Amino acid sequence: MTINRIDAEMLSKMFLAGAKNIEAKKEWINELNVFPVPDGDTGTNMSLTIMAAAREVSTLNNPSMAELAKAISSGSLRGARGNSGVILSQLFRGFTKVIKEYDEIDKFTITNAFSKAVETAYKAVMKPKEGTILTVAKGMADKCVEIVDEVEDLEEFIRQVIEHGDYILSQTPEMLPVLKQAGVVDSGGQGLMQVLKGGFDAFLGKEVDLSIQGSNHFVINKSSATVEETADIKFGYCTEFIVMLNKEYTMDTEHEFKEFLGSIGDSLVVVSDEDIVKVHVHTNDPGLAIQKGLTYGSLTSMKIDNMREEHHERLIKDAEKLAKIQAQEMEKTPKKEVGFIAVSIGQGINEIFQELGVDYLIEGGQTMNPSTEDMLNAIDKVNADNIFILPNNKNIILAANQAKELIEDKNIIVIPTKTVPQGITAVINYVLDKSVEDNEKSMLEEIARVKTGQVTYAVRDTNIDGKEIKENDIMGIGDHSILTVGRAVEKVTKDMLKELVDDESELISIYYGEDISEDIANKLAEEITNEYKNCEVEIHFGGQPIYYYIVSVE
């Protein structure tokens, strides 16, 4: 039987099938990342992004196209992680802007939606680069336009568009030399193709598991932890739900809601977005939290975990520590004019940012990209009119900018720091007496002067930047390329510095990671001090994973 129109029920199945397909293949997509450093997280980021939307879609019962479009757009927007995840969320955002106006979609609607998706995604990227997920999406949008008047059957229409997407994907190594050197196609483009292929399987009626973990309306988890392990937990039930608002919900209303939840528990997170409110609280009486939520609207995605029965002793102690920290963060602080949020990883680097006056730290970085919602939660915690965000990783900047667009009651300034040293430099150069605009300008100027090098290991064999690299080789990676390759960490670090230091350099800062002892780090610093007598050399414990050393030269 020929199907030439897709209703909301079918599109919901297709979306969930696409999400499940990329989730199943995320590790394969991770391995396509061209740089042989441990940031192979494209598949993970895209999977986490689409699964955030899939969980919202799976809670809908017989949705309209408009309800489905909102769940896809809102869920992916707030769950977006990394550049690939943010771009995927923008593709969904553009696509759903078109389809939400219809009860059913046909090849003409799909063509318009594809074009809007590509337009929206390209606008989200400051400097779009061809040979990426954007190119693959644009190729399919162009194919839709090319064949929309020629191909009548919707199945054949979708098949040809996907086949053309595969062809464009196969050409990405010709557009980006770095892909060709590594012998791979673009990982983001491959991720997009797996989403569409999973959806097409559902359209064809193939058997697909559409169950989404965490989508049950009401779940209580149990396990066999002992009384001794759980005796010190103050609030035993981790309670989560979404309120579908049916009345006016103002900032005063949200403040009242938070105060009530804070009076019955801790570890509180309340995030509102248009007509929904997402709630997380640890409490001894989940019923009270649920009853309060019902006063604002209907509830969905309810989940209650018995933490006393769920965790072993070590995890319980970690949860208790986190709860105390979160409780402190929730205490009312006087509003100030300017606040700072920084993405950080590693005990030592965390302490440096805190000493410099950063208000809130988001745990993240390489292979641990925070989501847009993580950014929104952090912004909510900082009681300031103007908030500077320091992403400190090139793969987190888009998520920070996306969070900025969702905030209306605070002025968010994203300083596009790509490394931790750039973030530290930005904070150091903040001047209290200057305006926000002048500080932004001076920060941008100062971070441009910072040259960063990072020492890590290769996860596979490849050839990049004209260098033959073997698995487990040590690499010194600069801001724009791999500078040195070798087998010994300290030698690679010193060779890397030779590429970074010039006659105008004055300061070398070294941050050693969790795998480097203090004695070894101090010995390296002493050798560098003796070699670069015109530079001041600083050594700090960073405690960062993955990177043995992070160095900056100014």
Order of alpha helices (4+ residues) and beta strands (2+ residues): beta-alpha-alpha-alpha-alpha-alpha-beta-alpha-alpha-alpha-alpha-alpha-beta-alpha-beta-alpha-beta-beta-alpha-beta-alpha-alpha-beta-alpha-beta-alpha-beta-alpha-beta-alpha-alpha-beta-beta-beta-beta-beta-alpha-beta-alpha-beta-beta
